[in-house]
Amino acid sequence: MRAAFALAVVPAAASVAGASAAMAASGRIEFRIARAGLIFGLGGGTGALLYKGERYPLRIGGVSFGATIGVSSADFVGRVRNLKRPGDIEGTYSAIGSGVAVAGGAAVARLRNARGVELEVSGRQAGFKFSVDLSGLRIRLKD
């Protein structure tokens, strides 16, 4: 009886585990955000999603910056989790956990959108010093 039960349950469990792994597919993300201005300014950026061997160009918006005089930029790279298809990357992201941590000039952030896609990114800035709040980050696939 146990052997028959094991033969019936093991394939089903393996199928569920395989489905969970497929649903939690991961990729890589890289993006650059920039700001130019005198106290008030413009900001945004571009990047790419690397997923299943393909590269998908991205538009970045919704980034909040601290006061800046001049031009600054920050480059971020990291991991993307829970993608089912490339379009799932689109959306507005909120911080999870403690938000953005800064250590030695590098920022590390964990973010999630409404589709459950999670980003874990780290980055460094160039140019004048400014603060970046990635919570509220908006990502769209480029047309």
N, CA, C and O atoms as a GROMACS GRO file, in nm:
protein
  572
    1MET      N    1   0.082  -0.119   0.000
    1MET     CA    2   0.000   0.000   0.000
    1MET      C    3   0.087   0.126   0.000
    1MET      O    4   0.062   0.221  -0.074
    2ARG      N    5   0.192   0.125   0.087
    2ARG     CA    6   0.282   0.242   0.091
    2ARG      C    7   0.351   0.263  -0.041
    2ARG      O    8   0.366   0.376  -0.087
    3ALA      N    9   0.393   0.154  -0.103
    3ALA     CA   10   0.463   0.165  -0.232
    3ALA      C   11   0.371   0.225  -0.337
    3ALA      O   12   0.413   0.309  -0.416
    4ALA      N   13   0.246   0.182  -0.340
    4ALA     CA   14   0.151   0.237  -0.438
    4ALA      C   15   0.127   0.385  -0.411
    4ALA      O   16   0.119   0.464  -0.505
    5PHE      N   17   0.116   0.423  -0.284
    5PHE     CA   18   0.096   0.563  -0.247
    5PHE      C   19   0.217   0.647  -0.290
    5PHE      O   20   0.201   0.755  -0.346
    6ALA      N   21   0.338   0.595  -0.265
    6ALA     CA   22   0.460   0.666  -0.302
    6ALA      C   23   0.468   0.682  -0.453
    6ALA      O   24   0.508   0.788  -0.501
    7LEU      N   25   0.432   0.578  -0.528
    7LEU     CA   26   0.436   0.587  -0.673
    7LEU      C   27   0.337   0.690  -0.726
    7LEU      O   28   0.362   0.751  -0.830
    8ALA      N   29   0.227   0.709  -0.658
    8ALA     CA   30   0.126   0.806  -0.702
    8ALA      C   31   0.164   0.948  -0.660
    8ALA      O   32   0.141   1.043  -0.735
    9VAL      N   33   0.222   0.965  -0.539
    9VAL     CA   34   0.249   1.098  -0.484
    9VAL      C   35   0.378   1.160  -0.539
    9VAL      O   36   0.381   1.280  -0.567
   10VAL      N   37   0.483   1.080  -0.556
   10VAL     CA   38   0.613   1.135  -0.597
   10VAL      C   39   0.604   1.206  -0.732
   10VAL      O   40   0.653   1.319  -0.743
   11PRO      N   41   0.544   1.146  -0.836
   11PRO     CA   42   0.535   1.219  -0.963
   11PRO      C   43   0.452   1.348  -0.951
   11PRO      O   44   0.485   1.448  -1.014
   12ALA      N   45   0.347   1.345  -0.870
   12ALA     CA   46   0.265   1.465  -0.852
   12ALA      C   47   0.345   1.574  -0.782
   12ALA      O   48   0.338   1.690  -0.821
   13ALA      N   49   0.421   1.536  -0.680
   13ALA     CA   50   0.504   1.634  -0.609
   13ALA      C   51   0.611   1.691  -0.700
   13ALA      O   52   0.638   1.811  -0.696
   14ALA      N   53   0.671   1.607  -0.783
   14ALA     CA   54   0.773   1.655  -0.877
   14ALA      C   55   0.712   1.751  -0.977
   14ALA      O   56   0.775   1.850  -1.016
   15SER      N   57   0.590   1.723  -1.020
   15SER     CA   58   0.521   1.812  -1.114
   15SER      C   59   0.494   1.949  -1.052
   15SER      O   60   0.514   2.052  -1.116
   16VAL      N   61   0.449   1.950  -0.926
   16VAL     CA   62   0.423   2.076  -0.856
   16VAL      C   63   0.553   2.153  -0.837
   16VAL      O   64   0.555   2.274  -0.856
   17ALA      N   65   0.661   2.085  -0.799
   17ALA     CA   66   0.790   2.151  -0.780
   17ALA      C   67   0.838   2.210  -0.912
   17ALA      O   68   0.892   2.321  -0.914
   18GLY      N   69   0.820   2.137  -1.022
   18GLY     CA   70   0.859   2.189  -1.153
   18GLY      C   71   0.778   2.310  -1.192
   18GLY      O   72   0.832   2.406  -1.248
   19ALA      N   73   0.649   2.308  -1.163
   19ALA     CA   74   0.564   2.423  -1.195
   19ALA      C   75   0.604   2.544  -1.112
   19ALA      O   76   0.605   2.656  -1.164
   20SER      N   77   0.637   2.524  -0.985
   20SER     CA   78   0.678   2.635  -0.900
   20SER      C   79   0.808   2.696  -0.951
   20SER      O   80   0.823   2.818  -0.951
   21ALA      N   81   0.902   2.612  -0.994
   21ALA     CA   82   1.029   2.664  -1.046
   21ALA      C   83   1.005   2.743  -1.173
   21ALA      O   84   1.068   2.847  -1.194
   22ALA      N   85   0.916   2.696  -1.260
   22ALA     CA   86   0.887   2.769  -1.384
   22ALA      C   87   0.820   2.902  -1.354
   22ALA      O   88   0.848   3.002  -1.420
   23MET      N   89   0.730   2.902  -1.255
   23MET     CA   90   0.659   3.026  -1.222
   23MET      C   91   0.753   3.128  -1.157
   23MET      O   92   0.728   3.248  -1.165
   24ALA      N   93   0.860   3.081  -1.094
   24ALA     CA   94   0.952   3.170  -1.024
   24ALA      C   95   1.077   3.193  -1.107
   24ALA      O   96   1.186   3.207  -1.051
   25ALA      N   97   1.064   3.197  -1.238
   25ALA     CA   98   1.179   3.217  -1.326
   25ALA      C   99   1.248   3.348  -1.291
   25ALA      O  100   1.185   3.444  -1.246
   26SER      N  101   1.378   3.349  -1.315
   26SER     CA  102   1.452   3.470  -1.282
   26SER      C  103   1.529   3.519  -1.403
   26SER      O  104   1.548   3.446  -1.501
   27GLY      N  105   1.573   3.642  -1.394
   27GLY     CA  106   1.652   3.704  -1.498
   27GLY      C  107   1.746   3.805  -1.435
   27GLY      O  108   1.762   3.808  -1.313
   28ARG      N  109   1.806   3.888  -1.518
   28ARG     CA  110   1.896   3.993  -1.472
   28ARG      C  111   1.844   4.126  -1.524
   28ARG      O  112   1.777   4.133  -1.628
   29ILE      N  113   1.874   4.232  -1.451
   29ILE     CA  114   1.835   4.366  -1.493
   29ILE      C  115   1.955   4.459  -1.479
   29ILE      O  116   2.037   4.442  -1.388
   30GLU      N  117   1.964   4.554  -1.568
   30GLU     CA  118   2.064   4.659  -1.559
   30GLU      C  119   1.997   4.788  -1.606
   30GLU      O  120   1.925   4.788  -1.706
   31PHE      N  121   2.022   4.898  -1.534
   31PHE     CA  122   1.966   5.024  -1.577
   31PHE      C  123   2.047   5.141  -1.525
   31PHE      O  124   2.118   5.130  -1.425
   32ARG      N  125   2.034   5.253  -1.594
   32ARG     CA  126   2.100   5.378  -1.556
   32ARG      C  127   1.993   5.482  -1.539
   32ARG      O  128   1.907   5.500  -1.626
   33ILE      N  129   1.999   5.552  -1.428
   33ILE     CA  130   1.909   5.665  -1.407
   33ILE      C  131   1.994   5.790  -1.396
   33ILE      O  132   2.106   5.785  -1.346
   34ALA      N  133   1.940   5.902  -1.441
   34ALA     CA  134   2.015   6.027  -1.442
   34ALA      C  135   1.926   6.142  -1.398
   34ALA      O  136   1.803   6.136  -1.408
   35ARG      N  137   1.991   6.246  -1.348
   35ARG     CA  138   1.920   6.367  -1.307
   35ARG      C  139   2.003   6.486  -1.352
   35ARG      O  140   2.126   6.486  -1.342
   36ALA      N  141   1.934   6.586  -1.402
   36ALA     CA  142   1.998   6.711  -1.438
   36ALA      C  143   1.911   6.824  -1.388
   36ALA      O  144   1.789   6.818  -1.401
   37GLY      N  145   1.972   6.927  -1.332
   37GLY     CA  146   1.892   7.040  -1.289
   37GLY      C  147   1.958   7.123  -1.182
   37GLY      O  148   2.070   7.097  -1.138
   38LEU      N  149   1.885   7.223  -1.142
   38LEU     CA  150   1.924   7.313  -1.034
   38LEU      C  151   1.811   7.306  -0.932
   38LEU      O  152   1.707   7.369  -0.952
   39ILE      N  153   1.829   7.231  -0.827
   39ILE     CA  154   1.731   7.202  -0.723
   39ILE      C  155   1.619   7.116  -0.782
   39ILE      O  156   1.606   7.000  -0.745
   40PHE      N  157   1.538   7.171  -0.871
   40PHE     CA  158   1.437   7.091  -0.939
   40PHE      C  159   1.498   7.046  -1.071
   40PHE      O  160   1.570   7.122  -1.135
   41GLY      N  161   1.469   6.926  -1.111
   41GLY     CA  162   1.529   6.878  -1.235
   41GLY      C  163   1.451   6.766  -1.295
   41GLY      O  164   1.343   6.729  -1.248
   42LEU      N  165   1.507   6.712  -1.398
   42LEU     CA  166   1.445   6.601  -1.470
   42LEU      C  167   1.525   6.475  -1.443
   42LEU      O  168   1.647   6.480  -1.430
   43GLY      N  169   1.456   6.364  -1.435
   43GLY     CA  170   1.525   6.237  -1.413
   43GLY      C  171   1.453   6.123  -1.479
   43GLY      O  172   1.333   6.130  -1.504
   44GLY      N  173   1.525   6.020  -1.507
   44GLY     CA  174   1.470   5.900  -1.568
   44GLY      C  175   1.584   5.815  -1.617
   44GLY      O  176   1.700   5.842  -1.583
   45GLY      N  177   1.555   5.714  -1.696
   45GLY     CA  178   1.664   5.631  -1.744
   45GLY      C  179   1.621   5.524  -1.840
   45GLY      O  180   1.505   5.516  -1.882
   46THR      N  181   1.719   5.443  -1.874
   46THR     CA  182   1.699   5.330  -1.965
   46THR      C  183   1.772   5.210  -1.908
   46THR      O  184   1.855   5.223  -1.818
   47GLY      N  185   1.739   5.093  -1.960
   47GLY     CA  186   1.806   4.972  -1.914
   47GLY      C  187   1.767   4.854  -1.998
   47GLY      O  188   1.716   4.868  -2.109
   48ALA      N  189   1.792   4.736  -1.944
   48ALA     CA  190   1.760   4.613  -2.016
   48ALA      C  191   1.728   4.502  -1.917
   48ALA      O  192   1.787   4.492  -1.810
   49LEU      N  193   1.633   4.418  -1.957
   49LEU     CA  194   1.602   4.294  -1.888
   49LEU      C  195   1.668   4.183  -1.968
   49LEU      O  196   1.650   4.176  -2.089
   50LEU      N  197   1.742   4.097  -1.902
   50LEU     CA  198   1.804   3.981  -1.965
   50LEU      C  199   1.728   3.859  -1.913
   50LEU      O  200   1.739   3.824  -1.795
   51TYR      N  201   1.650   3.794  -2.002
   51TYR     CA  202   1.559   3.688  -1.959
   51TYR      C  203   1.555   3.577  -2.063
   51TYR      O  204   1.524   3.602  -2.179
   52LYS      N  205   1.587   3.456  -2.021
   52LYS     CA  206   1.587   3.338  -2.108
   52LYS      C  207   1.665   3.361  -2.236
   52LYS      O  208   1.620   3.326  -2.345
   53GLY      N  209   1.783   3.419  -2.223
   53GLY     CA  210   1.871   3.439  -2.338
   53GLY      C  211   1.837   3.557  -2.427
   53GLY      O  212   1.906   3.581  -2.526
   54GLU      N  213   1.733   3.631  -2.395
   54GLU     CA  214   1.692   3.747  -2.474
   54GLU      C  215   1.717   3.875  -2.396
   54GLU      O  216   1.719   3.874  -2.273
   55ARG      N  217   1.736   3.985  -2.467
   55ARG     CA  218   1.758   4.117  -2.408
   55ARG      C  219   1.638   4.205  -2.445
   55ARG      O  220   1.607   4.223  -2.563
   56TYR      N  221   1.570   4.260  -2.342
   56TYR     CA  222   1.453   4.343  -2.361
   56TYR      C  223   1.484   4.484  -2.312
   56TYR      O  224   1.510   4.504  -2.194
   57PRO      N  225   1.483   4.584  -2.403
   57PRO     CA  226   1.512   4.723  -2.361
   57PRO      C  227   1.401   4.778  -2.271
   57PRO      O  228   1.284   4.747  -2.290
   58LEU      N  229   1.440   4.860  -2.173
   58LEU     CA  230   1.349   4.915  -2.074
   58LEU      C  231   1.356   5.067  -2.069
   58LEU      O  232   1.458   5.128  -2.101
   59ARG      N  233   1.244   5.128  -2.029
   59ARG     CA  234   1.238   5.271  -1.994
   59ARG      C  235   1.213   5.280  -1.844
   59ARG      O  236   1.131   5.206  -1.790
   60ILE      N  237   1.284   5.369  -1.778
   60ILE     CA  238   1.276   5.384  -1.633
   60ILE      C  239   1.221   5.523  -1.601
   60ILE      O  240   1.265   5.622  -1.660
   61GLY      N  241   1.127   5.531  -1.511
   61GLY     CA  242   1.071   5.659  -1.467
   61GLY      C  243   1.029   5.650  -1.322
   61GLY      O  244   1.048   5.547  -1.257
   62GLY      N  245   0.972   5.758  -1.272
   62GLY     CA  246   0.917   5.759  -1.137
   62GLY      C  247   1.019   5.757  -1.026
   62GLY      O  248   0.985   5.724  -0.912
   63VAL      N  249   1.143   5.793  -1.056
   63VAL     CA  250   1.249   5.792  -0.956
   63VAL      C  251   1.251   5.925  -0.884
   63VAL      O  252   1.246   6.030  -0.948
   64SER      N  253   1.260   5.922  -0.751
   64SER     CA  254   1.269   6.045  -0.672
   64SER      C  255   1.415   6.073  -0.639
   64SER      O  256   1.490   5.982  -0.605
   65PHE      N  257   1.453   6.199  -0.649
   65PHE     CA  258   1.590   6.241  -0.624
   65PHE      C  259   1.594   6.348  -0.517
   65PHE      O  260   1.499   6.424  -0.500
   66GLY      N  261   1.705   6.352  -0.445
   66GLY     CA  262   1.730   6.465  -0.356
   66GLY      C  263   1.779   6.583  -0.439
   66GLY      O  264   1.799   6.570  -0.560
   67ALA      N  265   1.798   6.698  -0.375
   67ALA     CA  266   1.841   6.820  -0.444
   67ALA      C  267   1.975   6.799  -0.514
   67ALA      O  268   2.066   6.736  -0.460
   68THR      N  269   1.986   6.854  -0.634
   68THR     CA  270   2.108   6.841  -0.714
   68THR      C  271   2.134   6.970  -0.790
   68THR      O  272   2.041   7.037  -0.836
   69ILE      N  273   2.258   7.004  -0.801
   69ILE     CA  274   2.301   7.111  -0.891
   69ILE      C  275   2.396   7.045  -0.988
   69ILE      O  276   2.502   6.998  -0.948
   70GLY      N  277   2.360   7.042  -1.114
   70GLY     CA  278   2.445   6.977  -1.214
   70GLY      C  279   2.382   6.850  -1.266
   70GLY      O  280   2.259   6.837  -1.272
   71VAL      N  281   2.468   6.755  -1.303
   71VAL     CA  282   2.423   6.631  -1.363
   71VAL      C  283   2.479   6.514  -1.282
   71VAL      O  284   2.596   6.514  -1.246
   72SER      N  285   2.395   6.417  -1.255
   72SER     CA  286   2.437   6.297  -1.183
   72SER      C  287   2.374   6.176  -1.248
   72SER      O  288   2.270   6.186  -1.313
   73SER      N  289   2.437   6.061  -1.228
   73SER     CA  290   2.376   5.937  -1.277
   73SER      C  291   2.412   5.824  -1.182
   73SER      O  292   2.508   5.834  -1.105
   74ALA      N  293   2.334   5.719  -1.188
   74ALA     CA  294   2.359   5.600  -1.108
   74ALA      C  295   2.330   5.478  -1.194
   74ALA      O  296   2.229   5.472  -1.264
   75ASP      N  297   2.419   5.381  -1.188
   75ASP     CA  298   2.404   5.255  -1.261
   75ASP      C  299   2.366   5.146  -1.162
   75ASP      O  300   2.429   5.132  -1.057
   76PHE      N  301   2.264   5.068  -1.197
   76PHE     CA  302   2.218   4.958  -1.113
   76PHE      C  303   2.220   4.828  -1.191
   76PHE      O  304   2.192   4.826  -1.311
   77VAL      N  305   2.253   4.720  -1.124
   77VAL     CA  306   2.247   4.585  -1.181
   77VAL      C  307   2.190   4.493  -1.074
   77VAL      O  308   2.204   4.519  -0.954
   78GLY      N  309   2.128   4.385  -1.117
   78GLY     CA  310   2.077   4.293  -1.017
   78GLY      C  311   1.996   4.180  -1.074
   78GLY      O  312   1.996   4.153  -1.194
   79ARG      N  313   1.927   4.115  -0.984
   79ARG     CA  314   1.849   3.995  -1.013
   79ARG      C  315   1.701   4.028  -1.018
   79ARG      O  316   1.652   4.112  -0.943
   80VAL      N  317   1.630   3.959  -1.107
   80VAL     CA  318   1.484   3.970  -1.119
   80VAL      C  319   1.427   3.833  -1.088
   80VAL      O  320   1.474   3.732  -1.141
   81ARG      N  321   1.326   3.829  -1.004
   81ARG     CA  322   1.263   3.701  -0.967
   81ARG      C  323   1.114   3.705  -0.996
   81ARG      O  324   1.053   3.812  -1.003
   82ASN      N  325   1.056   3.587  -1.013
   82ASN     CA  326   0.912   3.566  -1.028
   82ASN      C  327   0.856   3.615  -1.161
   82ASN      O  328   0.741   3.658  -1.167
   83LEU      N  329   0.934   3.609  -1.267
   83LEU     CA  330   0.883   3.643  -1.400
   83LEU      C  331   0.816   3.521  -1.462
   83LEU      O  332   0.868   3.410  -1.455
   84LYS      N  333   0.701   3.543  -1.522
   84LYS     CA  334   0.636   3.438  -1.599
   84LYS      C  335   0.654   3.467  -1.748
   84LYS      O  336   0.658   3.376  -1.831
   85ARG      N  337   0.665   3.596  -1.779
   85ARG     CA  338   0.690   3.642  -1.916
   85ARG      C  339   0.756   3.779  -1.906
   85ARG      O  340   0.747   3.842  -1.801
   86PRO      N  341   0.823   3.826  -2.011
   86PRO     CA  342   0.896   3.954  -2.003
   86PRO      C  343   0.808   4.073  -1.963
   86PRO      O  344   0.855   4.162  -1.892
   87GLY      N  345   0.683   4.076  -2.007
   87GLY     CA  346   0.593   4.187  -1.975
   87GLY      C  347   0.564   4.204  -1.828
   87GLY      O  348   0.520   4.311  -1.785
   88ASP      N  349   0.589   4.099  -1.748
   88ASP     CA  350   0.566   4.108  -1.604
   88ASP      C  351   0.660   4.207  -1.536
   88ASP      O  352   0.634   4.250  -1.424
   89ILE      N  353   0.769   4.244  -1.603
   89ILE     CA  354   0.864   4.341  -1.545
   89ILE      C  355   0.801   4.479  -1.535
   89ILE      O  356   0.843   4.561  -1.453
   90GLU      N  357   0.699   4.506  -1.618
   90GLU     CA  358   0.637   4.638  -1.620
   90GLU      C  359   0.560   4.665  -1.490
   90GLU      O  360   0.500   4.575  -1.432
   91GLY      N  361   0.564   4.791  -1.448
   91GLY     CA  362   0.488   4.830  -1.332
   91GLY      C  363   0.563   4.926  -1.243
   91GLY      O  364   0.676   4.965  -1.272
   92THR      N  365   0.498   4.964  -1.135
   92THR     CA  366   0.557   5.052  -1.034
   92THR      C  367   0.603   4.966  -0.918
   92THR      O  368   0.530   4.878  -0.871
   93TYR      N  369   0.724   4.989  -0.872
   93TYR     CA  370   0.787   4.908  -0.768
   93TYR      C  371   0.787   4.979  -0.634
   93TYR      O  372   0.805   5.101  -0.626
   94SER      N  373   0.765   4.902  -0.529
   94SER     CA  374   0.772   4.950  -0.391
   94SER      C  375   0.884   4.876  -0.320
   94SER      O  376   0.914   4.761  -0.354
   95ALA      N  377   0.944   4.941  -0.223
   95ALA     CA  378   1.051   4.878  -0.146
   95ALA      C  379   0.995   4.767  -0.059
   95ALA      O  380   0.886   4.780  -0.003
   96ILE      N  381   1.070   4.657  -0.047
   96ILE     CA  382   1.037   4.553   0.048
   96ILE      C  383   1.152   4.545   0.148
   96ILE      O  384   1.267   4.573   0.115
   97GLY      N  385   1.120   4.508   0.267
   97GLY     CA  386   1.224   4.503   0.370
   97GLY      C  387   1.258   4.643   0.415
   97GLY      O  388   1.170   4.726   0.437
   98SER      N  389   1.386   4.668   0.429
   98SER     CA  390   1.430   4.797   0.483
   98SER      C  391   1.446   4.904   0.376
   98SER      O  392   1.495   5.012   0.406
   99GLY      N  393   1.407   4.876   0.251
   99GLY     CA  394   1.420   4.977   0.145
   99GLY      C  395   1.561   4.979   0.091
   99GLY      O  396   1.619   4.874   0.063
  100VAL      N  397   1.617   5.098   0.076
  100VAL     CA  398   1.750   5.115   0.018
  100VAL      C  399   1.852   5.124   0.130
  100VAL      O  400   1.837   5.204   0.222
  101ALA      N  401   1.957   5.043   0.120
  101ALA     CA  402   2.067   5.051   0.216
  101ALA      C  403   2.189   5.103   0.141
  101ALA      O  404   2.216   5.063   0.028
  102VAL      N  405   2.263   5.193   0.204
  102VAL     CA  406   2.382   5.249   0.141
  102VAL      C  407   2.503   5.211   0.225
  102VAL      O  408   2.505   5.232   0.346
  103ALA      N  409   2.605   5.155   0.159
  103ALA     CA  410   2.729   5.118   0.227
  103ALA      C  411   2.845   5.145   0.134
  103ALA      O  412   2.850   5.089   0.024
  104GLY      N  413   2.938   5.229   0.175
  104GLY     CA  414   3.057   5.256   0.094
  104GLY      C  415   3.025   5.317  -0.041
  104GLY      O  416   3.097   5.291  -0.138
  105GLY      N  417   2.920   5.397  -0.052
  105GLY     CA  418   2.884   5.460  -0.178
  105GLY      C  419   2.797   5.375  -0.268
  105GLY      O  420   2.750   5.423  -0.371
  106ALA      N  421   2.774   5.250  -0.231
  106ALA     CA  422   2.690   5.162  -0.312
  106ALA      C  423   2.552   5.150  -0.248
  106ALA      O  424   2.541   5.138  -0.126
  107ALA      N  425   2.448   5.153  -0.330
  107ALA     CA  426   2.311   5.138  -0.282
  107ALA      C  427   2.262   4.998  -0.316
  107ALA      O  428   2.290   4.947  -0.424
  108VAL      N  429   2.189   4.937  -0.224
  108VAL     CA  430   2.129   4.805  -0.246
  108VAL      C  431   1.981   4.818  -0.214
  108VAL      O  432   1.944   4.871  -0.109
  109ALA      N  433   1.895   4.770  -0.304
  109ALA     CA  434   1.750   4.783  -0.283
  109ALA      C  435   1.680   4.653  -0.322
  109ALA      O  436   1.722   4.583  -0.415
  110ARG      N  437   1.572   4.622  -0.250
  110ARG     CA  438   1.481   4.513  -0.285
  110ARG      C  439   1.345   4.576  -0.311
  110ARG      O  440   1.291   4.647  -0.226
  111LEU      N  441   1.290   4.549  -0.430
  111LEU     CA  442   1.166   4.611  -0.474
  111LEU      C  443   1.071   4.505  -0.529
  111LEU      O  444   1.115   4.399  -0.572
  112ARG      N  445   0.939   4.536  -0.526
  112ARG     CA  446   0.838   4.443  -0.579
  112ARG      C  447   0.730   4.523  -0.649
  112ARG      O  448   0.691   4.631  -0.603
  113ASN      N  449   0.679   4.469  -0.762
  113ASN     CA  450   0.566   4.532  -0.830
  113ASN      C  451   0.437   4.456  -0.798
  113ASN      O  452   0.440   4.356  -0.727
  114ALA      N  453   0.325   4.503  -0.852
  114ALA     CA  454   0.193   4.443  -0.823
  114ALA      C  455   0.181   4.301  -0.876
  114ALA      O  456   0.096   4.225  -0.828
  115ARG      N  457   0.262   4.264  -0.975
  115ARG     CA  458   0.258   4.128  -1.030
  115ARG      C  459   0.343   4.030  -0.949
  115ARG      O  460   0.349   3.912  -0.981
  116GLY      N  461   0.408   4.080  -0.844
  116GLY     CA  462   0.492   3.994  -0.760
  116GLY      C  463   0.634   3.980  -0.809
  116GLY      O  464   0.712   3.904  -0.751
  117VAL      N  465   0.670   4.053  -0.914
  117VAL     CA  466   0.808   4.050  -0.964
  117VAL      C  467   0.896   4.124  -0.864
  117VAL      O  468   0.863   4.235  -0.822
  118GLU      N  469   1.008   4.064  -0.828
  118GLU     CA  470   1.099   4.124  -0.732
  118GLU      C  471   1.232   4.158  -0.797
  118GLU      O  472   1.286   4.081  -0.877
  119LEU      N  473   1.283   4.276  -0.762
  119LEU     CA  474   1.415   4.319  -0.807
  119LEU      C  475   1.505   4.328  -0.684
  119LEU      O  476   1.465   4.380  -0.580
  120GLU      N  477   1.625   4.279  -0.698
  120GLU     CA  478   1.728   4.298  -0.596
  120GLU      C  479   1.845   4.360  -0.670
  120GLU      O  480   1.918   4.291  -0.742
  121VAL      N  481   1.864   4.491  -0.653
  121VAL     CA  482   1.963   4.564  -0.732
  121VAL      C  483   2.064   4.633  -0.642
  121VAL      O  484   2.036   4.666  -0.526
  122SER      N  485   2.182   4.654  -0.698
  122SER     CA  486   2.284   4.734  -0.631
  122SER      C  487   2.340   4.830  -0.734
  122SER      O  488   2.340   4.801  -0.854
  123GLY      N  489   2.389   4.945  -0.687
  123GLY     CA  490   2.439   5.043  -0.782
  123GLY      C  491   2.533   5.143  -0.720
  123GLY      O  492   2.545   5.154  -0.598
  124ARG      N  493   2.599   5.216  -0.809
  124ARG     CA  494   2.690   5.323  -0.770
  124ARG      C  495   2.655   5.446  -0.851
  124ARG      O  496   2.602   5.437  -0.962
  125GLN      N  497   2.686   5.561  -0.794
  125GLN     CA  498   2.656   5.687  -0.862
  125GLN      C  499   2.782   5.751  -0.915
  125GLN      O  500   2.892   5.722  -0.869
  126ALA      N  501   2.764   5.838  -1.014
  126ALA     CA  502   2.873   5.917  -1.071
  126ALA      C  503   2.824   6.061  -1.082
  126ALA      O  504   2.705   6.085  -1.103
  127GLY      N  505   2.913   6.155  -1.069
  127GLY     CA  506   2.875   6.296  -1.078
  127GLY      C  507   2.854   6.352  -0.939
  127GLY      O  508   2.905   6.297  -0.841
  128PHE      N  509   2.780   6.462  -0.931
  128PHE     CA  510   2.753   6.524  -0.802
  128PHE      C  511   2.674   6.430  -0.713
  128PHE      O  512   2.595   6.350  -0.762
  129LYS      N  513   2.694   6.441  -0.585
  129LYS     CA  514   2.625   6.353  -0.490
  129LYS      C  515   2.476   6.388  -0.486
  129LYS      O  516   2.439   6.506  -0.482
  130PHE      N  517   2.392   6.287  -0.489
  130PHE     CA  518   2.248   6.303  -0.472
  130PHE      C  519   2.193   6.177  -0.411
  130PHE      O  520   2.258   6.072  -0.415
  131SER      N  521   2.074   6.185  -0.357
  131SER     CA  522   2.011   6.066  -0.301
  131SER      C  523   1.904   6.018  -0.398
  131SER      O  524   1.835   6.098  -0.460
  132VAL      N  525   1.892   5.887  -0.410
  132VAL     CA  526   1.795   5.827  -0.500
  132VAL      C  527   1.700   5.741  -0.418
  132VAL      O  528   1.744   5.659  -0.338
  133ASP      N  529   1.570   5.760  -0.438
  133ASP     CA  530   1.470   5.676  -0.374
  133ASP      C  531   1.408   5.590  -0.485
  133ASP      O  532   1.334   5.641  -0.568
  134LEU      N  533   1.440   5.461  -0.486
  134LEU     CA  534   1.391   5.373  -0.591
  134LEU      C  535   1.248   5.327  -0.568
  134LEU      O  536   1.187   5.271  -0.659
  135SER      N  537   1.193   5.348  -0.448
  135SER     CA  538   1.054   5.312  -0.424
  135SER      C  539   0.968   5.406  -0.509
  135SER      O  540   0.982   5.528  -0.500
  136GLY      N  541   0.883   5.352  -0.591
  136GLY     CA  542   0.806   5.432  -0.686
  136GLY      C  543   0.864   5.423  -0.826
  136GLY      O  544   0.811   5.484  -0.920
  137LEU      N  545   0.973   5.348  -0.841
  137LEU     CA  546   1.036   5.326  -0.971
  137LEU      C  547   0.933   5.266  -1.066
  137LEU      O  548   0.863   5.172  -1.029
  138ARG      N  549   0.924   5.319  -1.189
  138ARG     CA  550   0.834   5.265  -1.291
  138ARG      C  551   0.918   5.208  -1.405
  138ARG      O  552   1.009   5.273  -1.456
  139ILE      N  553   0.886   5.086  -1.443
  139ILE     CA  554   0.957   5.021  -1.553
  139ILE      C  555   0.856   4.985  -1.661
  139ILE      O  556   0.748   4.934  -1.634
  140ARG      N  557   0.897   5.014  -1.786
  140ARG     CA  558   0.816   4.978  -1.903
  140ARG      C  559   0.908   4.917  -2.008
  140ARG      O  560   1.023   4.959  -2.021
  141LEU      N  561   0.858   4.822  -2.081
  141LEU     CA  562   0.932   4.770  -2.197
  141LEU      C  563   0.930   4.877  -2.304
  141LEU      O  564   0.827   4.941  -2.326
  142LYS      N  565   1.043   4.897  -2.373
  142LYS     CA  566   1.045   4.992  -2.484
  142LYS      C  567   0.973   4.930  -2.602
  142LYS      O  568   0.977   4.809  -2.623
  143ASP      N  569   0.907   5.014  -2.678
  143ASP     CA  570   0.834   4.967  -2.797
  143ASP      C  571   0.928   4.929  -2.907
  143ASP      O  572   0.884   4.887  -3.014
   0.00000   0.00000   0.00000
